[in-house]
Amino acid sequence: MNEEQAKIIALQALMYLVAEEDTLQRFMDLSGVDPSDLRERADDPAMLAGVLDFFLGFEPQLLQMCETTGLAAEAPAQARQALFGGQFEEWS
């Protein structure tokens, strides 16, 4: 998977995130980002990696997001690996 494909998957996860009020609130509470951060940095690979990390950290939520968006369950992990070569970087 290349970085462009990974960004598309991460954007799908972000769109799911903002549509799910409780999930979005949990993400903001854990990450410290606010809605304006999400809008301003929606195309930032570091922010997108953070969104994927959020879902990858809790399997039931990951599976629900994948089911709703039509993503294969392994796609977010593959996308995360492609963003920054799989290295975690500070994104908040």
NORRAFEN-V578067 format. One record per pair of residues at least 24 apart in sequence whose ideal C-beta (glycine too) atoms are under 8 Angstrom apart, sorted by sequence separation. I is the first residue (numbers start at 1). J is the second residue. If there is no record, write none. Layout:
i	j
I	J
I	J
This chain:
i	j
14	38
27	51
30	54
52	76
56	80
52	77
27	54
52	79
53	80
14	42
52	80
11	42
49	80
52	83
14	48
17	51
49	83
13	48
48	83
49	84
53	88
7	43
11	48
14	51
17	54
7	45
10	48
13	51
23	61
45	83
46	84
10	49
13	52
45	84
49	88
49	89
7	48
10	51
50	91
3	45
6	48
10	52
13	55
49	91
50	92
9	52
46	89
46	90
47	91
46	91
44	91
17	65
16	65
13	65
16	68
16	69
15	69
13	69
12	69
13	71
12	71
33	92
31	91
32	92
31	92
9	71
13	76
9	75
10	76
9	76
9	78
10	79
9	79
10	80
6	78
7	79
6	79
10	83
5	79
6	80
6	81
6	82
7	83
1	78
5	82
6	83
1	79
3	82
1	81
2	82
3	83
1	82
